[in-house]
């Protein structure tokens, strides 16, 4: 029986573990992967953070790269591994939690290998659970290679010929930009009216400006926070206007339907596509938590990570848990610090 079990050894789980260490709490992290940093290492090879080093630190340990550096996935994974080692954080790997129930005041967590028990549970599994792909993907010929951005590594995975990239978020734009450099035909499906921002403005990083104007600290319940949370995330560090004007890039609008090798878009039909990269995001999945109530976006109902429906259940790392930075490497520490204070006050009552 643990006082706390944290589900997930990503940045959110590690941040709250740091504070539980300071409390000398009896706790454990369980994680579905085989090592710390695995979700980062699984992402595409050229991935780089769009936040500079000075905005990437977890509590108690500075991100170990010079100011203004944009870390790659290997550097992030290495930092997380070093964090676990530095603070001697207890983690049990290869435990994917498939069921969480509270019975007689005790949480029972079922993994594929064993059952855990705890008085409190902190779910830190992040916002990315089930890869989303439009239903028309099942109508596409098996001769066309289809891959979700979760499994995309590099252009070396792709067949020779034209590639379709679907999705107008950071992932879609970065992958489109990389594939377009191969000088093969590339189709882009998605909104082209994207706000893109440079990584630096007037000699200062974009995130420095964000911090000065309050974008990073505005919470979801404030006027500005409500506005920001309803607007799309800008693409940072890629000039999308220039990208969309490249000779080998064709913007075709939204994907509407498919029939074998013919794919129908808002602007035209195309039948020469050999590869599709679905950068269409993820859907949350909390159905494994017994008795949980979800909001309109399918995330657990909570206030600053404290469940509104199940006593002793907490959440970290959700998008806009409190601020825009709640699901980011450097932003999660503020939510973890708040939750730690809440837990201390709860125990002392």
QUIKAMO-V832353 format. One record per residue. N is the residue number from 1. RES is the residue in three letters. PSI is psi as a letter, one per 20 degrees, with the letter a starting at -180 (NA if undefined). OMEGA is omega in degrees with one decimal (999 if undefined). Layout:
N_RES_PSI_OMEGA ; N_RES_PSI_OMEGA
//
This chain:
1_UNK_p_177.4 ; 2_UNK_q_171.8 ; 3_UNK_h_179.7 ; 4_UNK_p_165.0 ; 5_UNK_p_176.8 ; 6_UNK_p_177.3 ; 7_UNK_o_178.4 ; 8_UNK_p_-179.5 ; 9_UNK_k_172.0 ; 10_UNK_a_-174.4 ; 11_UNK_h_-178.4 ; 12_UNK_g_179.2 ; 13_UNK_h_-179.2 ; 14_UNK_h_-179.5 ; 15_UNK_g_179.5 ; 16_UNK_h_176.2 ; 17_UNK_h_177.3 ; 18_UNK_g_-178.6 ; 19_UNK_h_177.0 ; 20_UNK_h_173.8 ; 21_UNK_g_-177.8 ; 22_UNK_h_175.8 ; 23_UNK_i_-170.9 ; 24_UNK_k_-177.6 ; 25_UNK_q_175.3 ; 26_UNK_n_-172.6 ; 27_UNK_r_178.5 ; 28_UNK_q_169.2 ; 29_UNK_p_171.2 ; 30_UNK_p_-173.8 ; 31_UNK_q_-176.8 ; 32_UNK_i_-175.7 ; 33_UNK_r_-178.0 ; 34_UNK_i_179.5 ; 35_UNK_q_175.0 ; 36_UNK_p_178.3 ; 37_UNK_i_-176.5 ; 38_UNK_g_179.7 ; 39_UNK_h_176.6 ; 40_UNK_g_-177.1 ; 41_UNK_h_-179.9 ; 42_UNK_i_-174.4 ; 43_UNK_r_-170.7 ; 44_UNK_q_-167.8 ; 45_UNK_h_-174.5 ; 46_UNK_j_-177.3 ; 47_UNK_p_171.2 ; 48_UNK_q_175.2 ; 49_UNK_q_173.3 ; 50_UNK_j_171.7 ; 51_UNK_p_178.7 ; 52_UNK_r_-172.1 ; 53_UNK_h_-174.4 ; 54_UNK_i_178.3 ; 55_UNK_j_-172.3 ; 56_UNK_j_-174.0 ; 57_UNK_p_168.1 ; 58_UNK_r_-177.2 ; 59_UNK_p_172.6 ; 60_UNK_i_-177.2 ; 61_UNK_o_-179.2 ; 62_UNK_q_173.5 ; 63_UNK_p_-163.3 ; 64_UNK_l_177.4 ; 65_UNK_q_-172.9 ; 66_UNK_q_178.3 ; 67_UNK_p_178.9 ; 68_UNK_i_179.0 ; 69_UNK_p_177.0 ; 70_UNK_o_-169.4 ; 71_UNK_q_172.8 ; 72_UNK_r_-173.4 ; 73_UNK_h_-179.3 ; 74_UNK_h_178.6 ; 75_UNK_h_177.4 ; 76_UNK_g_179.2 ; 77_UNK_g_178.7 ; 78_UNK_h_177.3 ; 79_UNK_g_-179.6 ; 80_UNK_h_177.0 ; 81_UNK_g_178.3 ; 82_UNK_h_179.0 ; 83_UNK_g_178.2 ; 84_UNK_g_-178.9 ; 85_UNK_g_-176.4 ; 86_UNK_g_-176.5 ; 87_UNK_j_177.2 ; 88_UNK_l_-177.5 ; 89_UNK_p_-178.6 ; 90_UNK_p_-179.7 ; 91_UNK_p_169.3 ; 92_UNK_p_-175.4 ; 93_UNK_r_176.0 ; 94_UNK_k_175.6 ; 95_UNK_n_173.8 ; 96_UNK_o_-178.1 ; 97_UNK_p_-176.7 ; 98_UNK_i_-178.8 ; 99_UNK_p_175.9 ; 100_UNK_o_-179.3 ; 101_UNK_q_173.2 ; 102_UNK_o_-178.7 ; 103_UNK_p_179.2 ; 104_UNK_l_176.4 ; 105_UNK_j_-179.1 ; 106_UNK_p_175.7 ; 107_UNK_p_173.9 ; 108_UNK_p_-178.8 ; 109_UNK_o_179.3 ; 110_UNK_p_171.7 ; 111_UNK_a_177.7 ; 112_UNK_i_-175.2 ; 113_UNK_h_-174.8 ; 114_UNK_r_177.3 ; 115_UNK_p_175.9 ; 116_UNK_q_174.7 ; 117_UNK_q_-179.6 ; 118_UNK_q_175.5 ; 119_UNK_h_179.7 ; 120_UNK_q_178.7 ; 121_UNK_p_175.6 ; 122_UNK_o_-179.2 ; 123_UNK_o_-177.8 ; 124_UNK_l_-175.8 ; 125_UNK_j_177.5 ; 126_UNK_a_-176.8 ; 127_UNK_i_-171.7 ; 128_UNK_o_-175.7 ; 129_UNK_f_-176.2 ; 130_UNK_o_176.7 ; 131_UNK_p_179.5 ; 132_UNK_p_175.1 ; 133_UNK_p_179.2 ; 134_UNK_q_-173.6 ; 135_UNK_h_-178.3 ; 136_UNK_i_-180.0 ; 137_UNK_h_-179.3 ; 138_UNK_i_-179.5 ; 139_UNK_i_-173.7 ; 140_UNK_q_-178.7 ; 141_UNK_q_178.1 ; 142_UNK_i_177.4 ; 143_UNK_i_179.5 ; 144_UNK_p_178.8 ; 145_UNK_p_176.5 ; 146_UNK_p_-179.4 ; 147_UNK_p_174.9 ; 148_UNK_q_-178.6 ; 149_UNK_h_176.6 ; 150_UNK_h_-176.1 ; 151_UNK_j_177.7 ; 152_UNK_p_178.7 ; 153_UNK_g_-177.4 ; 154_UNK_r_177.6 ; 155_UNK_i_179.2 ; 156_UNK_i_178.6 ; 157_UNK_i_-168.0 ; 158_UNK_q_173.0 ; 159_UNK_r_175.9 ; 160_UNK_p_179.6 ; 161_UNK_a_-173.6 ; 162_UNK_q_179.1 ; 163_UNK_p_173.1 ; 164_UNK_p_173.1 ; 165_UNK_p_-177.6 ; 166_UNK_p_177.1 ; 167_UNK_p_-172.1 ; 168_UNK_j_175.8 ; 169_UNK_a_180.0 ; 170_UNK_g_-178.2 ; 171_UNK_g_-178.5 ; 172_UNK_g_-178.1 ; 173_UNK_g_179.7 ; 174_UNK_g_179.3 ; 175_UNK_g_175.8 ; 176_UNK_g_-179.5 ; 177_UNK_g_-179.5 ; 178_UNK_g_-177.4 ; 179_UNK_h_-179.4 ; 180_UNK_h_179.6 ; 181_UNK_i_178.5 ; 182_UNK_i_177.8 ; 183_UNK_k_170.4 ; 184_UNK_r_-179.7 ; 185_UNK_p_178.9 ; 186_UNK_p_174.2 ; 187_UNK_q_177.1 ; 188_UNK_p_178.8 ; 189_UNK_p_-179.8 ; 190_UNK_r_179.6 ; 191_UNK_p_177.8 ; 192_UNK_i_178.7 ; 193_UNK_m_-174.6 ; 194_UNK_p_172.2 ; 195_UNK_p_176.6 ; 196_UNK_q_-176.9 ; 197_UNK_q_177.2 ; 198_UNK_q_-179.8 ; 199_UNK_h_178.7 ; 200_UNK_q_176.6 ; 201_UNK_p_179.0 ; 202_UNK_l_175.5 ; 203_UNK_i_178.2 ; 204_UNK_q_178.5 ; 205_UNK_q_178.0 ; 206_UNK_h_-177.8 ; 207_UNK_h_173.0 ; 208_UNK_g_178.1 ; 209_UNK_g_178.3 ; 210_UNK_g_-179.0 ; 211_UNK_h_-178.8 ; 212_UNK_h_-177.1 ; 213_UNK_i_173.9 ; 214_UNK_j_-179.5 ; 215_UNK_h_-175.2 ; 216_UNK_h_-176.8 ; 217_UNK_i_179.2 ; 218_UNK_p_-177.6 ; 219_UNK_r_-170.9 ; 220_UNK_i_-178.1 ; 221_UNK_i_178.6 ; 222_UNK_r_180.0 ; 223_UNK_g_-177.8 ; 224_UNK_h_178.2 ; 225_UNK_g_177.9 ; 226_UNK_h_178.4 ; 227_UNK_g_-177.1 ; 228_UNK_h_-176.2 ; 229_UNK_i_-179.6 ; 230_UNK_i_177.5 ; 231_UNK_q_179.8 ; 232_UNK_q_177.2 ; 233_UNK_p_177.8 ; 234_UNK_q_173.8 ; 235_UNK_p_-174.3 ; 236_UNK_p_172.0 ; 237_UNK_i_177.4 ; 238_UNK_p_178.1 ; 239_UNK_n_-172.6 ; 240_UNK_h_179.6 ; 241_UNK_g_177.8 ; 242_UNK_h_179.5 ; 243_UNK_g_-177.0 ; 244_UNK_i_-179.8 ; 245_UNK_i_-179.6 ; 246_UNK_q_-174.1 ; 247_UNK_h_-176.0 ; 248_UNK_j_179.6 ; 249_UNK_p_177.7 ; 250_UNK_p_178.5 ; 251_UNK_p_-170.8 ; 252_UNK_j_-179.4 ; 253_UNK_a_-177.3 ; 254_UNK_q_174.2 ; 255_UNK_p_-175.8 ; 256_UNK_g_-175.3 ; 257_UNK_r_179.2 ; 258_UNK_q_175.5 ; 259_UNK_n_-176.9 ; 260_UNK_d_-176.5 ; 261_UNK_j_178.3 ; 262_UNK_p_179.9 ; 263_UNK_p_-175.8 ; 264_UNK_p_177.9 ; 265_UNK_r_178.2 ; 266_UNK_h_-172.0 ; 267_UNK_h_-176.5 ; 268_UNK_r_170.8 ; 269_UNK_q_-177.2 ; 270_UNK_p_-179.2 ; 271_UNK_j_179.9 ; 272_UNK_j_-176.7 ; 273_UNK_p_178.4 ; 274_UNK_h_-176.9 ; 275_UNK_q_172.7 ; 276_UNK_p_171.3 ; 277_UNK_o_179.7 ; 278_UNK_n_175.4 ; 279_UNK_l_-169.4 ; 280_UNK_j_170.8 ; 281_UNK_a_-173.8 ; 282_UNK_q_173.1 ; 283_UNK_q_177.2 ; 284_UNK_q_177.3 ; 285_UNK_o_176.4 ; 286_UNK_k_-177.6 ; 287_UNK_i_179.9 ; 288_UNK_i_178.6 ; 289_UNK_o_-177.2 ; 290_UNK_p_175.5 ; 291_UNK_j_-178.0 ; 292_UNK_q_173.7 ; 293_UNK_p_-175.1 ; 294_UNK_q_177.1 ; 295_UNK_a_-175.5 ; 296_UNK_i_177.9 ; 297_UNK_j_177.7 ; 298_UNK_k_172.2 ; 299_UNK_q_-178.1 ; 300_UNK_p_175.4 ; 301_UNK_p_-177.0 ; 302_UNK_r_167.8 ; 303_UNK_o_-179.7 ; 304_UNK_k_174.8 ; 305_UNK_i_179.3 ; 306_UNK_o_-178.6 ; 307_UNK_p_177.7 ; 308_UNK_i_-173.3 ; 309_UNK_h_-176.7 ; 310_UNK_o_-179.8 ; 311_UNK_p_179.3 ; 312_UNK_j_179.4 ; 313_UNK_p_-174.3 ; 314_UNK_r_-177.4 ; 315_UNK_q_173.0 ; 316_UNK_q_173.8 ; 317_UNK_j_177.8 ; 318_UNK_q_177.3 ; 319_UNK_p_-178.5 ; 320_UNK_k_171.3 ; 321_UNK_g_173.9 ; 322_UNK_g_178.1 ; 323_UNK_r_177.5 ; 324_UNK_h_-177.3 ; 325_UNK_j_-173.0 ; 326_UNK_h_-178.6 ; 327_UNK_j_-177.5 ; 328_UNK_r_-177.1 ; 329_UNK_g_-176.9 ; 330_UNK_i_-175.0 ; 331_UNK_i_-173.1 ; 332_UNK_h_-175.8 ; 333_UNK_h_179.5 ; 334_UNK_g_177.5 ; 335_UNK_h_179.3 ; 336_UNK_h_178.8 ; 337_UNK_g_178.0 ; 338_UNK_g_-178.4 ; 339_UNK_h_178.1 ; 340_UNK_g_178.2 ; 341_UNK_h_178.4 ; 342_UNK_g_-178.3 ; 343_UNK_h_178.3 ; 344_UNK_g_-179.8 ; 345_UNK_h_-179.9 ; 346_UNK_g_-179.8 ; 347_UNK_h_-175.2 ; 348_UNK_i_-178.1 ; 349_UNK_NA_999
//
